Amino acid sequence: MTIFPELVLAAGALTLFLVSLAKTPSERLSYAVALVFGTATFVATLLSFHSQGLLFYGAYAVDQYSQLFKVLIAFSLLISLGFVKNLKGVSIDIHAEYYLFLLLCVLGLMMLVSSVELIAILVSLELSSFALYLLVPMRDDRTGLRMQMEAGMKYILFGIMATGFMLYGMSLLFGLTGTTYLKDILVFLGNSPPQPVVVIAILMVQAGFLYKLAAFPMHFWVPDVYQGACNATAGVIATLPKFAAVALLIRFFILPTGHAPMVVELLAVLALCSMFYGNLCALVQKDLKRMLGFSGIAHAGFILLALLTLKAEGYGVAIYYIAGYVLMNLACFLVINQASQGGENVRIDDLSGLYKRQPMLAFVLATGLFGLAGIPPFIGFMGKFLVLTTVLRADHLLVVCLAVINTAIAIYYYLSVVKVVYTVEPEDRPAIAVGPMVQLSGIVLVIMITLLGVFPGKLVDYASTVVQSLH
């Protein structure tokens, strides 16, 4: 039961591998297998939620902290599978392989949130990363521009660079402490005087997680990969890996207890750079996926703001914020996936009159965008409010003022899309039909985005409590 979700995912990947061996793999069978194992994984995370234990000589910890993230990852996977049926933009012949690598990616992410040893972290990170690297070029080449190949190459090359930084940081930490276990590293750093090399080592290790989070300065791959990957893949990249990135960032930010001032200053700079760069670039985007990519960089800045308090309260808010961000992004990508007739990219103009062509999709998109903009009563508003109040209590008034300016900038481009959806006539654009699974996914997302925005207390308190257990 301790690693029940991981075993279910491994079984699902193996089953999809067998399906892929067929001469003509069935599109329906591949999707059905992925959906069954996606549902089973979510159920398994709920059943094993209170499981605890150490495995593989203490390198793999199953605790309340990791189980919380596994539930969030499994729920997001299930929602994603709910609206990617048909996999527009991916050849039918490789649907089984697509779902196979998707489940392997999720398996790597679940292993990542439970890894408490440097080598285990590296192996888990690479498992999830290589699966995603393979998903990006799987897009059909209907445009003839071969954007997916360029995107895949950029994703791999930047990923290799991030891994290089991380490995060098890990070697520094091992050289300083003589151990690869995070718990022992924490004890050593807690008893040692402040050293700049410790901060450098930790930041270099975190380069890999900042890459997953798409935070400055590890963000350069974002717009091109979002644009080049098919809509389903871009939706996965924009959501699921963020959970693992935040989980590992928190695990590492509890390390430098004696080096807090240096870490806080660096975090504040990275957070502000992420917000300004992401929001200013998002202002001029016409492609909806590129806009969401740049806005994701800005939201990564908000998450870093929550982390710079270096307190359990801030970490709990960061977990709440990333949960809300993923839900709102899933809502947006649900609409992108449906609005795209053949898997092509969706420009903002393509959403003209969406409220007449498919009112449910327009409502889901508006809910997601209102939330991302930080408009009440949605989870995005409460997330930003909690982040700003937490940072203000930590006496970072200037940082809060600059973050508020960024919130105002973001409202403009998010609401510009809503304006196109509700005020522009559709002209000759066709109506959009949606299936029951898509409708169910949209309704669940709207309810979750609203309810967690109105009642944030339990999730924030629980997240803060499980973070305290890491010390």
Secondary structure, 3 states (H helix, E strand, C coil): CCCHHHHHHHHHHHHHHHHHCCCCCCHHHHHHHHHHHHHHHHHHHHHCCCCCEEECCCCEEECHHHHHHHHHHHHHHHHHHHHCCCCCCECHHHHHHHHHHHHHHHHHHHHHHHECEHHHHHHHHHHHHHHHHHHHHHECCCCCCCHHHHHHHHHHHHHHHHHHHHHHHHHHHHHHHCCCEHHHHHHHHHHCCCCHHHHHHHHHHHHHHHHHHCCCCCCCCHHHHHHHCCHHHHHHHCCHHHHHHHHHHHHHHCCCHHHHHHHHHHHHHHHHHHHHHHHHHHCCCCEHHHHHHHHHHHHHHHHHHHHCCCCHHHHHHHHHHHHHHHHHHHHHHHHHHHHCCCCCCCEHHHHCCHHHHCHHHHHHHHHHHHHHHCCCCCHHHHHHHHHHHHHHHCCCHHHHHHHHHHHHHHHHHHHHHHHHHHHCCCCCCCCCCCCHHHHHHHHHHHHHHHHHHHCCHHHHHHHHHHHHCCC
